[in-house]
Amino acid sequence: LFKSQLITINFLVDDLRFYLEIDKFSRLADSAEALAARNMQSEKEVAFLKRKVAIISKLFLNS
């Protein structure tokens, strides 16, 4: 148990890999935002990426 949550060792490696992918995707969204600031990418695309990161992160944290 860790902070009142059951941790399954078998899933720990997969969870870490998933977290790293989410982190990489989040950084991609941040770089897209920087490009949008220079009018190289639309604000709509940046908003989409940020919503996608939020949804995936929420699903991961709730699993």
Buried (B, 14 or more C-beta within 10 A) or exposed (E): EEEEEEEEEEEEEEBEEBEEEBEEBBEEBEEBBEEBEEEEBEEEBBBEBBEBBEEBBEEEEEE
